[in-house]
């Protein structure tokens, strides 16, 4: 049987694409075949899903993200983007944006939705549970500790001062992410208008983000149908 | 029996929290404070401060804290689980459904999500507004926000967590 990727493998080594490296007869040199087999074994070990991303790694990543989510769930957004897309490259930026639409478009806490989705994408149902648990656990721990010490902790001027410094920084960070995403994704006048309308609907008219997403979904579908890019 | 009741109360809250963590607050007020009277209104005002000032999403924090006040450690665990479970279920079903449609209409789904990207940017922009409402009390705050904005935009190698911690320390030194 031909390996699925032999065409690419051949191209990389300058062999004609039609030749099957697993068939020793059609090759002049036997060692090509041997090195191919060795390479395939190596690759299969390297790209084994269990080796690529371990469940524990997912838990640890989301635990870290959850512990630095200061000032509400939206702060998790740049943290997740940095950890999962930029640093580790587990998912692409486009896929991240798709998952973000889903996370915002479903009821429940947005941060939990997002981490669940990413876990699901990386490791199936097990990954979803681990990612969800990882992002929730720090907040559970800190709340229990705070509840035992109770609110005396929050009257200490140190903590208040820390938040007075950290919160504006967080706002700046999210604004930076908006700038980066906007530069990549808002290029035409139409898309700018689209984004502005959505923003105004949510901030000025206080319309629920889920409703805005559903409206946007319907609008986009209608536009695609009208412009005849799809036939159904 | 008591824990079961607590679990279902928070399950309901998680299920109907349309619009992120802040949407859980009025639901908790209605369900836990008014309907079941497990918490007093004074507890609830404590809850908001605590939920906003501890790390983690507001929705999870407030649920855990309310669970702890009503049922101790076990209550906290029950409430957290109850709030998370609806999300997990809905997300799993939706993901499977979307994967099924993506197989049938791959081009269409890709196109829709591509066209929806401006809306996503707008959604993230609303987060700036939501978090920023309570953050700017003086000019120093604007300066800090401006510096971190610049760092994120123009220096890719800066990671986010050190920025947050540094400006927290700056806050301690300044105020």
Interface residues (C-beta under 8 A of the other chain):
Chain A: X64 X66 X67 X68 X69 X70 X71 X72 X73 X74 X75 X76 X77 X78 X79 X82 X86 X87 X94 X97 X98 X100 X101 X102 X103 X104 X106 X107 X108 X109 X110 X111 X112 X113 X116 X117 X120 X125 X128 X129 X132 X135 X136 X138 X139 X140 X142 X143 X144 X146 X147 X151 X154 X157 X158 X159 X160 X161 X162 X163 X164 X165 X166 X167 X168 X169 X170 X171 X172 X173 X174 X175 X176 X177 X178 X179 X180 X181 X182 X185 X186 X191 X192 X194 X195 X196 X198 X199 X202 X203 X208 X209 X210 X212 X213 X216 X217 X220 X221 X223 X224 X229 X230
Chain B: X14 X15 X16 X17 X18 X19 X20 X21 X22 X24 X46 X49 X50 X52 X53 X54 X55 X56 X57 X58 X59 X60 X61 X64 X65 X68 X69 X73 X76 X77 X80 X83 X84 X86 X87 X88 X90 X91 X92 X94 X95 X98 X107 X108 X111 X112 X113 X114 X115 X116 X117 X118 X119 X120 X121 X122 X123 X124 X125 X126 X127 X128 X129 X130 X131 X132 X134 X135 X136 X137 X140 X141 X142 X144 X145 X146 X147 X148 X149 X150 X151 X152 X153 X156 X159 X160 X161 X163 X164 X165 X166 X167 X168 X169 X170 X171 X172 X174 X175
